[in-house]
Each structure stands twice: as structure tokens, then as C-alpha cells.
Amino acid sequence: MDTLLSSHLAIRLGYPPETPDAHQAVRRWLQNRLDEHNDPGRTAVSQWLQQEIISTLVDTQLSTHYANWLLDGTPPPPPPLDPS
């Protein structure tokens, strides 16, 4: 597992990164994801888990824009203008 992803996930879960408690919480979270999506024939498990982490870390607005793009090709809105 990528250290940056696991550190960010630990923070999202409420643990300081790179601690024994964070390590346990991240491993438990990963195992729960595997158990919830029980797919014994799944391939590329580590890539799938990384996608799960990224989806958890990304804010809902960004996820919505991505889903809309996947569904019908709707482009994301332009970035806000920088007032500086």
C-alpha cells in the first residue's frame, strides 16, 4: 500500500499517520472493504483497494463531476477565477 494513501486514510479515519493504531485502523478498513464487496474472483485487488481509498478521500463534488463524466460525458465546470 502506498504510504501517502495510507497516511491520508489514517487521518480520514481519525488517527495520526504512521502509528500502530493508524496501521491497525487502515488494515481493518481495507479488510472491511474486501468483506463488504465479497468478490472471490476479483483480480488486481491492490489496485481496486487503492481506488476505494481514493474514492473515500476525494470530496463529493469531485466524485459527482467524475460520475457525470462517466455517465454522459458532461465536462466538469470551469475552475473558479482566482481573485488575486
Salt bridges, closest charged atoms under 4 A:
GLU36 OE1 - ARG33 NH1 3.77
ASP39 OD2 - ARG42 NH2 3.99
GLU52 OE1 - ARG33 NE 3.38
